[in-house]
Amino acid sequence: MKKTAGLILIIAAVILFRAVDALPTIGNPQSPSATHVSPRYIEDGPKETGAANMVTGVLADYRGFDTLGETTVIFTAGLACLLLLGATWPNRHAQPGSMEWPFGSAVLEAAIRFSTPFMLLFATYVVIHGHDTPGGGFQGGVLYATTLILIKLTRGTSIKWAPSPQRALLIASSGVALFSGIGFVSLFLGGSYLDYGVLPLPFSPSTIRTIGTLGIEIGVALTVTGVLLLVFEMLTAWHEKEDLQ
């Protein structure tokens, strides 16, 4: 069995190396992507997608399937962490007072209270304004999760409104559902999957696509936020369980 698997691996490696040999040289201005794909994105992207930020137009519109795949991979990674670290999740109970003020102090408490609204506001700006400037759902989701994790690190279990592992999983799931749901709505309305232009909204086609793109950016942000919070909760819960033994 091991010999068969090794033989298959060698054959696959040979095929891949031969295929890489046939690819155009990186940076070659005469490659198909540079002579056909890139000019289309640069010249027609703002008009077709409504995005002044060409990166957002490519990732969230032209390559929407690819971005949905990336979002699903992130969600799957979160589920993997849950399966590996959270096998006894329902039976985990933190010791009373554990992690209550792990890094807390009056100074940190004041700093967190002052900076949290600005951090959340900036995260929202990054998600919403990513259509026109650098940013988007991935970056905004990281900012949201980082803010909540900092609060949890400072205040520990004394804070009651921070998302629990169950809520973090729900947030991540809702992000993937929102992203894929927008695609299904487009499909049911007679368009292609993730073709935001068919959404029945009383705006110009480019504006409709902008709204659709914003919807999937919010979905990406929710997924990234939920997964990062879930991983953090699983790691800290594991630590708490070890403390009890």
C-alpha positions, 0 to 999 in steps of 0.5 A: 500500500505504501509503495503504491501511494509513493508511486502515485505521489511520484507520478503526480509530482512529475506531471506537475513539474512538467505542467509548470514547465509549460506555464508562461514566465512570471512577469512576461508581458506577452503572456495571455494574462497580461495581453487579454485578462489584465487589460480587461480588468484595468479598462472595463473594471470600474464600469462593469463592477462599480469598484474604484478599487480594482483589487476589490473588483477582481476578488469580489466580482470577476473572481467571486467563485474564488473568493467564496472558496477562500471564505469556505476554506477559512470556515473549514479551518475553524471547524477543524480547530473546533473538532481538534480542540473542542471535542469535549466542548460541552463539558468544559467549564472554566474554574471560577475566577480563572482568566478573570483579569489575566492582563487586566489593570486600571490603565489597560481597562481605561485604554480599552474603554477609550480605544474600542469604539474607534477600533470597531468604527475603523473596522466598519470603515475598512469593510464598507469603504473597501470597494473604493480604497484598500480594505474589504471583508478579510481585513475588516474581519481581522480588525473586528476579531482583534478588538474583541480578543483584546477586550477578552484578554484585558477583562477575561471572563468578567465581560458578559457580552463578548461572543461565546464559542457557540456565538462565534460559530454562528457568526462564522456560519452566517458569513458563509451563508450570506455570501453563498445566499447572495449567489443563490438569489442571483441564480433564482432571478435568472442570472448566473451564480454571484451575478449581482447585476440581476438583483431587483434594485432601483439603481444603475447596474454598476451601483447594484453590483456595488451593493452586491459586492458589499453584501459578500464583503460583509459575509467575508468579514463575519466569517473571518471574525467568527473563525478567529474568535472561535480559534481563540476561545478553543485555545483558551478553553484548552488552557483552562481545562489543563488548569483544572487537572 
